[in-house]
């Protein structure tokens, strides 16, 4: 066991087979080789993973995660990771254009690597083995980031499961990598490169500082001191800066959740005010909802659509949808979740096949959650009800 910290997961229902040496054990090697090269004692390795230098802070956050352990969520993440795509390709061209995995050589505080190379020099690497170390690590950073930002992990499970199966080193044909499959524009928005989001993020960081949230130890400082700025597509370094263990998966998750919070804020502004970005006419703001729970679920789906297609596209879709349904003033989630996805491909607000992809995004995310919950006897991975998942 490399990690000095272990999650006390129930033994029933978990199977952690031994990794195949030299084949799918490369993430285990990444962890051990990183700590060995940087001469980090095994007893201190969680300090390095969590970006924490202070031993007292490390002890506190370790105790926090243990005391707040969520067996259902651990089982959900375990199940998601075990549904990861197994990959088999005929050529480099084939694997670069489809779902694939990356492994990156390590140097202290950074990752480098040419993604055209792999275990055999020219072939893509297989899906990593889902070891207890790997599940523990993924559960821990997921819990840490969500608790730091005062978010409910069940509001994010379907999103991350849809994007990455909770696999830290997964990539796709669009050359995006990591837990949240973060693209360049969201990273720029979180970095606030144009200054449009300064007040929003300043408020979040001030609230974190004022609350003295111990889950945030080292987290926000690492974002400010080592932001994601480089383009995602292209060179191997860009993928490795999102996928390589130990620090980067946590950083990408942090960016993804902060972007999610920004989208929620933008959606609130779009709904509650008559103007957005100056004099833009708002036709969605005066709609009401059947209940606060209906609003929360509708907004959760809308954020997922916006993450996939962009907030501008979503705003245009909502305006057109509202105009076509002028008599619906009290939106119910049941009605909206049935009608809105089929409406999206009928518009001209996005090009095909992107419109089709956006329309199917929430449906696919729900189906994946339903499969996991059904297979493991009714786990609660999300805040969707059973009826919400009957698609």
ChimeraX attribute file (.defattr): number of C-alpha atoms within 10 A of each C-alpha:
attribute: neighborCount
match mode: 1-to-1
recipient: residues
	/A:1	10
	/A:2	16
	/A:3	18
	/A:4	12
	/A:5	21
	/A:6	16
	/A:7	19
	/A:8	10
	/A:9	16
	/A:10	10
	/A:11	7
	/A:12	6
	/A:13	9
	/A:14	12
	/A:15	12
	/A:16	12
	/A:17	10
	/A:18	12
	/A:19	16
	/A:20	11
	/A:21	10
	/A:22	9
	/A:23	14
	/A:24	18
	/A:25	18
	/A:26	23
	/A:27	25
	/A:28	20
	/A:29	14
	/A:30	18
	/A:31	20
	/A:32	17
	/A:33	15
	/A:34	19
	/A:35	20
	/A:36	13
	/A:37	11
	/A:38	11
	/A:39	10
	/A:40	15
	/A:41	12
	/A:42	16
	/A:43	11
	/A:44	17
	/A:45	21
	/A:46	24
	/A:47	22
	/A:48	15
	/A:49	19
	/A:50	23
	/A:51	17
	/A:52	19
	/A:53	14
	/A:54	11
	/A:55	11
	/A:56	10
	/A:57	17
	/A:58	22
	/A:59	13
	/A:60	14
	/A:61	20
	/A:62	20
	/A:63	13
	/A:64	14
	/A:65	18
	/A:66	15
	/A:67	9
	/A:68	9
	/A:69	17
	/A:70	15
	/A:71	14
	/A:72	16
	/A:73	20
	/A:74	21
	/A:75	23
	/A:76	24
	/A:77	25
	/A:78	25
	/A:79	24
	/A:80	23
	/A:81	23
	/A:82	18
	/A:83	15
	/A:84	18
	/A:85	16
	/A:86	12
	/A:87	14
	/A:88	15
	/A:89	14
	/A:90	9
	/A:91	11
	/A:92	13
	/A:93	11
	/A:94	14
	/A:95	21
	/A:96	19
	/A:97	13
	/A:98	15
	/A:99	20
	/A:100	24
	/A:101	26
	/A:102	29
	/A:103	28
	/A:104	24
	/A:105	14
	/A:106	19
	/A:107	11
	/A:108	9
	/A:109	10
	/A:110	13
	/A:111	21
	/A:112	18
	/A:113	20
	/A:114	16
	/A:115	21
	/A:116	16
	/A:117	17
	/A:118	17
	/A:119	15
	/A:120	9
	/A:121	10
	/A:122	12
	/A:123	16
	/A:124	25
	/A:125	22
	/A:126	20
	/A:127	22
	/A:128	25
	/A:129	21
	/A:130	23
	/A:131	20
	/A:132	20
	/A:133	19
	/A:134	20
	/A:135	21
	/A:136	20
	/A:137	22
	/A:138	22
	/A:139	22
	/A:140	22
	/A:141	21
	/A:142	23
	/A:143	20
	/A:144	25
	/A:145	23
	/A:146	21
	/A:147	17
	/A:148	19
	/A:149	20
	/A:150	12
	/A:151	14
	/A:152	13
	/A:153	18
	/A:154	15
	/A:155	16
	/A:156	20
	/A:157	23
	/A:158	25
	/A:159	26
	/A:160	23
	/A:161	24
	/A:162	21
	/A:163	22
	/A:164	23
	/A:165	25
	/A:166	29
	/A:167	30
	/A:168	29
	/A:169	26
	/A:170	28
	/A:171	26
	/A:172	18
	/A:173	14
	/A:174	15
	/A:175	21
	/A:176	22
	/A:177	33
	/A:178	31
	/A:179	31
	/A:180	26
	/A:181	25
	/A:182	20
	/A:183	17
	/A:184	15
	/A:185	12
	/A:186	19
	/A:187	22
	/A:188	18
	/A:189	18
	/A:190	23
	/A:191	20
	/A:192	15
	/A:193	12
	/A:194	9
	/A:195	9
	/A:196	10
	/A:197	14
	/A:198	14
	/A:199	10
	/A:200	15
	/A:201	17
	/A:202	11
	/A:203	11
	/A:204	14
	/A:205	13
	/A:206	11
	/A:207	13
	/A:208	18
	/A:209	13
	/A:210	9
	/A:211	11
	/A:212	12
	/A:213	15
	/A:214	18
	/A:215	25
	/A:216	22
	/A:217	21
	/A:218	17
	/A:219	19
	/A:220	18
	/A:221	12
	/A:222	14
	/A:223	16
	/A:224	10
	/A:225	8
	/A:226	11
	/A:227	16
	/A:228	21
	/A:229	12
	/A:230	12
	/A:231	15
	/A:232	24
	/A:233	15
	/A:234	12
	/A:235	15
	/A:236	20
	/A:237	21
	/A:238	23
	/A:239	28
	/A:240	27
	/A:241	24
	/A:242	29
	/A:243	30
	/A:244	28
	/A:245	23
	/A:246	23
	/A:247	19
	/A:248	23
	/A:249	27
	/A:250	28
	/A:251	24
	/A:252	25
	/A:253	23
	/A:254	25
	/A:255	24
	/A:256	23
	/A:257	19
	/A:258	21
	/A:259	21
	/A:260	21
	/A:261	18
	/A:262	19
	/A:263	21
	/A:264	19
	/A:265	14
	/A:266	17
	/A:267	19
	/A:268	13
	/A:269	15
	/A:270	19
	/A:271	19
	/A:272	15
	/A:273	14
	/A:274	16
	/A:275	15
	/A:276	14
	/A:277	8
	/A:278	7
	/A:279	8
	/A:280	9
	/A:281	14
	/A:282	18
	/A:283	20
	/A:284	19
	/A:285	17
	/A:286	11
	/A:287	14
	/A:288	16
	/A:289	16
	/A:290	12
	/A:291	12
	/A:292	11
	/A:293	12
	/A:294	18
	/A:295	17
	/A:296	13
	/A:297	20
	/A:298	18
	/A:299	17
	/A:300	18
	/A:301	19
	/A:302	22
	/A:303	26
	/A:304	23
	/A:305	21
	/A:306	20
	/A:307	21
	/A:308	18
	/A:309	18
	/A:310	16
	/A:311	19
	/A:312	10
	/A:313	16
	/A:314	23
	/A:315	21
	/A:316	17
	/A:317	19
	/A:318	17
	/A:319	15
	/A:320	18
	/A:321	18
	/A:322	16
	/A:323	13
	/A:324	11
	/A:325	9
	/A:326	9
	/A:327	8
	/A:328	13
	/A:329	13
	/A:330	13
	/A:331	16
	/A:332	19
	/A:333	21
	/A:334	13
	/A:335	9
	/A:336	14
	/A:337	18
	/A:338	12
	/A:339	12
	/A:340	15
	/A:341	19
	/A:342	12
	/A:343	15
	/A:344	22
	/A:345	20
	/A:346	11
	/A:347	14
	/A:348	12
	/A:349	17
	/A:350	18
	/A:351	10
	/A:352	12
	/A:353	9
	/A:354	14
	/A:355	20
	/A:356	16
	/A:357	16
	/A:358	24
	/A:359	19
	/A:360	16
	/A:361	20
	/A:362	23
	/A:363	17
	/A:364	15
	/A:365	19
	/A:366	20
	/A:367	16
	/A:368	18
	/A:369	24
	/A:370	23
	/A:371	14
	/A:372	21
	/A:373	20
	/A:374	12
	/A:375	10
	/A:376	14
	/A:377	8
	/A:378	13
	/A:379	17
	/A:380	20
	/A:381	22
	/A:382	20
	/A:383	15
	/A:384	16
	/A:385	9
	/A:386	12
	/A:387	8
	/A:388	14
	/A:389	15
	/A:390	10
	/A:391	11
